[in-house]
Amino acid sequence: MAAGKGVVSRILLHVWRTLVAGTLAAFPLIVTYWMIHWLFGFLDGLFAPLVDHLSASTFPGVRLLHLPRRLLSLRDDLGERDRAAARRGRSTGSSACRS
């Protein structure tokens, strides 16, 4: 019976050491992630007025990044226009986003 108790205690000790080692290894990674996340959020808030003030055309490629959002916005605008025209009883001829 004493031999079985020693095996169990060795297994528990191994599990405990593994958990502690994993926690100690993950802690710097978690802290680093948190610091980078905070830094990007801080810088984003700090420079947001400056970026909004500058035209998007100042930075090459920025308009291309906004293209999907603009297309979705245009689709929604056309759909709203068609729905408004349908409520008034006439059609605009646009086939975008009919619901």
Backbone as a chain_set.jsonl record, in Angstrom:
{"seq": "MAAGKGVVSRILLHVWRTLVAGTLAAFPLIVTYWMIHWLFGFLDGLFAPLVDHLSASTFPGVRLLHLPRRLLSLRDDLGERDRAAARRGRSTGSSACRS", "coords": {"N": [[0.817, -1.178, 0.0], [2.005, 1.223, 0.662], [3.755, 1.651, -1.415], [2.065, 2.275, -3.547], [1.053, 4.692, -2.707], [3.273, 6.317, -2.862], [3.707, 6.442, -5.619], [1.442, 7.788, -6.506], [1.808, 10.25, -5.239], [4.14, 11.073, -6.511], [3.219, 11.371, -9.112], [1.321, 13.41, -8.777], [3.036, 15.446, -7.91], [4.578, 15.766, -10.216], [2.583, 16.662, -12.019], [1.867, 19.057, -10.75], [4.3, 20.516, -10.885], [4.528, 20.714, -13.654], [2.281, 22.268, -14.294], [2.913, 24.651, -12.918], [5.296, 25.362, -14.224], [4.294, 25.764, -16.83], [2.556, 27.904, -16.383], [4.374, 29.863, -15.533], [5.835, 30.112, -17.871], [3.908, 31.05, -19.666], [3.131, 33.489, -18.617], [4.914, 35.793, -19.246], [4.316, 35.97, -21.993], [1.588, 36.582, -22.005], [1.609, 39.043, -20.667], [3.151, 40.537, -22.466], [1.479, 40.485, -24.756], [-0.722, 41.928, -23.713], [0.486, 44.429, -23.217], [1.252, 45.25, -25.824], [-1.257, 45.315, -27.048], [-2.502, 47.347, -25.535], [-0.758, 49.472, -26.142], [-1.129, 49.815, -28.942], [-3.853, 50.511, -28.944], [-3.737, 52.889, -27.466], [-2.064, 54.499, -29.112], [-3.649, 54.534, -31.4], [-5.894, 55.957, -30.529], [-4.617, 58.35, -29.942], [-3.576, 59.277, -32.401], [-5.813, 59.32, -34.03], [-7.398, 61.737, -34.512], [-5.574, 63.157, -36.113], [-5.211, 61.482, -38.34], [-7.832, 61.449, -39.286], [-8.034, 64.11, -39.992], [-6.234, 64.376, -42.081], [-6.316, 63.775, -45.571], [-7.536, 60.755, -47.036], [-6.37, 60.152, -49.407], [-3.795, 60.926, -49.146], [-2.202, 58.872, -48.275], [-0.89, 56.325, -50.077], [-2.826, 53.657, -51.296], [-4.631, 53.513, -49.212], [-7.247, 54.179, -49.851], [-7.957, 51.961, -51.318], [-8.123, 50.051, -49.32], [-10.425, 50.892, -48.069], [-12.352, 50.38, -49.936], [-14.099, 47.978, -49.966], [-15.843, 48.617, -47.801], [-16.971, 50.991, -48.726], [-18.289, 50.064, -51.013], [-20.211, 48.369, -49.877], [-21.645, 50.262, -48.441], [-22.626, 51.819, -50.541], [-24.245, 49.934, -51.795], [-26.159, 49.561, -49.783], [-27.236, 52.145, -49.721], [-28.355, 52.344, -52.323], [-30.233, 50.316, -52.16], [-31.897, 51.328, -50.153], [-32.838, 53.572, -51.479], [-34.307, 52.366, -53.543], [-36.255, 51.052, -52.014], [-37.522, 53.246, -50.874], [-38.555, 54.468, -53.17], [-40.308, 52.48, -53.987], [-42.141, 52.594, -51.958], [-43.271, 55.024, -52.55], [-44.462, 54.331, -54.878], [-43.202, 54.1, -57.34], [-40.545, 53.078, -59.548], [-36.929, 53.064, -59.54], [-35.342, 51.81, -61.285], [-32.99, 50.622, -60.552], [-31.392, 47.603, -59.69], [-30.215, 46.814, -57.4], [-29.899, 45.207, -54.316], [-32.621, 44.34, -53.659], [-35.41, 43.856, -51.573]], "CA": [[0.0, 0.0, 0.0], [2.883, 2.382, 0.733], [4.34, 1.881, -2.738], [1.031, 2.932, -4.359], [0.93, 6.073, -2.25], [4.443, 7.036, -3.375], [3.512, 6.655, -7.056], [0.433, 8.838, -6.643], [2.389, 11.536, -4.844], [5.08, 11.471, -7.56], [2.422, 11.83, -10.258], [0.77, 14.723, -8.411], [4.147, 16.388, -7.908], [4.912, 16.022, -11.624], [1.503, 17.498, -12.571], [1.994, 20.378, -10.138], [5.478, 21.188, -11.456], [4.227, 21.017, -15.052], [1.358, 23.409, -14.301], [3.65, 25.849, -12.498], [6.219, 25.717, -15.309], [3.488, 26.306, -17.923], [2.074, 29.228, -15.973], [5.508, 30.781, -15.558], [6.218, 30.334, -19.268], [2.848, 31.799, -20.349], [2.977, 34.813, -18.025], [5.521, 36.853, -20.055], [3.6, 36.09, -23.261], [0.339, 37.28, -21.725], [1.941, 40.437, -20.353], [3.587, 41.161, -23.72], [0.276, 40.699, -25.561], [-1.492, 42.996, -23.107], [1.19, 45.698, -23.418], [1.154, 45.622, -27.239], [-2.662, 45.66, -27.277], [-2.705, 48.64, -24.913], [0.011, 50.462, -26.878], [-1.804, 50.095, -30.2], [-5.077, 51.245, -28.629], [-3.349, 54.237, -27.059], [-1.601, 55.229, -30.286], [-4.792, 54.714, -32.281], [-6.666, 57.074, -29.994], [-3.807, 59.558, -29.993], [-3.407, 59.749, -33.766], [-7.07, 59.279, -34.786], [-7.763, 63.048, -35.06], [-4.632, 63.52, -37.167], [-5.522, 60.682, -39.519], [-9.107, 61.943, -39.801], [-7.812, 65.423, -40.578], [-5.551, 64.187, -43.351], [-7.111, 63.098, -46.59], [-7.15, 59.356, -47.245], [-5.554, 60.061, -50.617], [-2.419, 61.237, -48.79], [-1.499, 57.619, -48.096], [-1.203, 55.434, -51.196], [-3.399, 52.367, -50.976], [-5.627, 53.572, -48.146], [-8.58, 54.144, -50.468], [-8.213, 50.578, -51.696], [-8.539, 49.353, -48.108], [-11.781, 51.308, -47.737], [-13.246, 50.066, -51.043], [-15.22, 47.086, -49.603], [-16.796, 49.344, -46.958], [-17.692, 51.937, -49.588], [-19.206, 49.319, -51.877], [-21.337, 47.943, -49.051], [-22.422, 51.458, -48.14], [-23.327, 52.174, -51.773], [-25.302, 48.94, -51.97], [-27.217, 49.87, -48.829], [-27.877, 53.385, -50.164], [-29.191, 52.043, -53.479], [-31.36, 49.527, -51.68], [-32.799, 52.232, -49.447], [-33.474, 54.409, -52.495], [-35.319, 51.536, -54.208], [-37.366, 50.829, -51.095], [-38.256, 54.508, -50.74], [-39.308, 54.656, -54.407], [-41.396, 51.506, -53.988], [-43.16, 53.118, -51.044], [-43.953, 56.106, -53.26], [-45.189, 53.737, -55.982], [-42.498, 54.124, -58.618], [-39.276, 52.366, -59.518], [-35.791, 53.837, -60.025], [-34.636, 51.031, -62.296], [-31.826, 49.956, -60.0], [-31.706, 46.256, -59.223], [-29.353, 46.487, -56.249], [-30.398, 44.924, -52.969], [-34.082, 44.331, -53.541], [-35.844, 42.985, -50.471]], "C": [[0.87, 1.254, 0.0], [3.502, 2.695, -0.62], [3.356, 2.61, -3.647], [0.889, 4.396, -3.996], [2.098, 6.916, -2.777], [4.313, 7.354, -4.859], [2.531, 7.796, -7.288], [1.029, 10.191, -6.293], [3.404, 12.021, -5.879], [4.334, 11.997, -8.778], [1.854, 13.221, -9.977], [1.86, 15.795, -8.401], [4.552, 16.75, -9.334], [3.865, 16.937, -12.276], [1.623, 18.92, -12.04], [3.159, 21.156, -10.755], [5.233, 21.582, -12.92], [3.29, 22.217, -15.15], [2.065, 24.711, -13.922], [4.593, 26.299, -13.605], [5.452, 26.322, -16.492], [2.977, 27.694, -17.619], [3.205, 30.25, -16.028], [5.971, 31.071, -16.988], [5.191, 31.196, -19.987], [2.745, 33.229, -19.838], [3.653, 35.921, -18.841], [4.815, 37.042, -21.404], [2.297, 36.864, -23.074], [0.594, 38.753, -21.446], [2.368, 41.177, -21.625], [2.39, 41.445, -24.622], [-0.532, 41.881, -25.025], [-0.834, 44.357, -23.35], [1.091, 46.161, -24.87], [-0.274, 46.04, -27.569], [-2.961, 47.052, -26.717], [-1.996, 49.736, -25.713], [-0.661, 50.821, -28.201], [-3.104, 50.86, -29.975], [-4.779, 52.681, -28.244], [-2.923, 55.066, -28.268], [-2.727, 55.482, -31.278], [-5.644, 55.888, -31.814], [-5.92, 58.388, -30.092], [-3.741, 60.14, -31.398], [-4.686, 59.763, -34.595], [-7.465, 60.662, -35.31], [-6.843, 63.477, -36.209], [-4.943, 62.77, -38.455], [-6.839, 61.122, -40.125], [-8.938, 63.281, -40.493], [-7.158, 65.308, -41.957], [-6.467, 63.46, -44.321], [-6.616, 61.669, -46.747], [-6.272, 59.214, -48.471], [-4.093, 60.396, -50.34], [-1.582, 59.968, -48.699], [-1.85, 56.672, -49.235], [-1.745, 54.093, -50.699], [-4.479, 52.398, -49.92], [-7.03, 53.519, -48.732], [-8.941, 52.723, -50.883], [-8.671, 49.76, -50.488], [-9.979, 49.681, -47.737], [-12.79, 50.931, -48.812], [-14.368, 49.1, -50.654], [-16.274, 47.782, -48.745], [-17.615, 50.313, -47.791], [-18.68, 51.22, -50.488], [-20.424, 48.844, -51.087], [-22.237, 49.124, -48.713], [-23.234, 51.884, -49.364], [-24.48, 51.221, -52.019], [-26.465, 49.236, -51.036], [-27.964, 51.141, -49.231], [-28.801, 53.136, -51.344], [-30.421, 51.248, -53.065], [-32.372, 50.39, -50.961], [-33.535, 53.132, -50.44], [-34.571, 53.629, -53.211], [-36.518, 51.294, -53.297], [-38.194, 52.092, -50.921], [-39.099, 54.763, -51.989], [-40.488, 53.691, -54.471], [-42.508, 51.964, -53.05], [-43.946, 54.242, -51.7], [-44.692, 55.599, -54.489], [-44.508, 53.833, -57.324], [-41.155, 53.436, -58.456], [-38.18, 53.244, -60.082], [-35.037, 53.092, -61.101], [-33.407, 50.322, -61.78], [-32.24, 48.598, -59.454], [-30.893, 45.865, -58.01], [-30.178, 46.284, -55.002], [-31.916, 45.035, -52.863], [-34.49, 43.386, -52.407], [-37.326, 42.796, -50.458]], "O": [[0.497, 2.256, -0.611], [3.747, 3.857, -0.943], [3.758, 3.468, -4.433], [0.637, 5.24, -4.856], [1.924, 8.091, -3.099], [4.754, 8.41, -5.311], [2.746, 8.656, -8.142], [0.776, 11.177, -6.986], [3.53, 13.224, -6.11], [4.77, 12.962, -9.406], [1.9, 14.102, -10.835], [1.628, 16.923, -8.836], [4.838, 17.912, -9.624], [4.216, 17.871, -12.995], [1.495, 19.881, -12.799], [3.01, 22.327, -11.104], [5.67, 22.642, -13.369], [3.485, 23.088, -15.997], [1.834, 25.75, -14.541], [4.682, 27.492, -13.894], [5.915, 27.292, -17.092], [2.964, 28.564, -18.49], [3.018, 31.367, -16.51], [6.45, 32.169, -17.273], [5.563, 32.002, -20.84], [2.304, 34.106, -20.58], [3.001, 36.93, -19.111], [4.729, 38.166, -21.9], [1.95, 37.708, -23.9], [-0.132, 39.615, -21.941], [1.978, 42.326, -21.829], [2.293, 42.53, -25.195], [-0.974, 42.735, -25.794], [-1.523, 45.331, -23.655], [0.869, 47.346, -25.123], [-0.481, 47.015, -28.292], [-3.617, 47.851, -27.384], [-2.562, 50.806, -25.937], [-0.754, 51.998, -28.548], [-3.422, 51.768, -30.743], [-5.495, 53.595, -28.654], [-3.367, 56.202, -28.432], [-2.758, 56.527, -31.928], [-6.064, 56.716, -32.622], [-6.533, 59.434, -30.306], [-3.84, 61.354, -31.574], [-4.656, 60.176, -35.755], [-7.845, 60.76, -36.477], [-7.3, 64.095, -37.171], [-4.938, 63.357, -39.537], [-6.968, 61.169, -41.349], [-9.623, 63.562, -41.476], [-7.492, 66.053, -42.879], [-7.288, 62.634, -43.923], [-5.423, 61.399, -46.608], [-5.505, 58.257, -48.572], [-3.237, 60.178, -51.198], [-0.391, 59.983, -49.01], [-3.002, 56.253, -49.348], [-1.182, 53.48, -49.791], [-5.185, 51.406, -49.74], [-7.912, 52.876, -48.163], [-10.104, 52.329, -50.808], [-9.515, 48.874, -50.624], [-10.677, 48.85, -47.157], [-13.987, 51.144, -48.618], [-15.521, 49.378, -50.987], [-17.47, 47.562, -48.938], [-18.822, 50.443, -47.587], [-19.789, 51.708, -50.707], [-21.548, 48.913, -51.584], [-23.46, 48.992, -48.703], [-24.397, 52.266, -49.236], [-25.569, 51.644, -52.408], [-27.625, 49.171, -51.444], [-29.185, 51.21, -49.097], [-29.915, 53.658, -51.374], [-31.521, 51.484, -53.566], [-33.578, 50.21, -51.134], [-34.718, 53.42, -50.261], [-35.65, 54.168, -53.461], [-37.663, 51.325, -53.75], [-39.42, 52.029, -50.83], [-40.236, 55.223, -51.882], [-41.557, 54.054, -54.96], [-43.687, 51.742, -53.326], [-45.14, 54.404, -51.445], [-45.469, 56.341, -55.088], [-45.158, 53.666, -58.356], [-40.687, 53.237, -57.335], [-38.419, 54.061, -60.971], [-34.18, 53.67, -61.769], [-32.829, 49.498, -62.49], [-33.296, 48.457, -58.837], [-30.881, 44.695, -57.628], [-31.047, 47.091, -54.674], [-32.419, 45.781, -52.022], [-33.984, 42.269, -52.298], [-37.85, 42.092, -49.595]]}, "num_chains": 1, "name": "protein.A"}
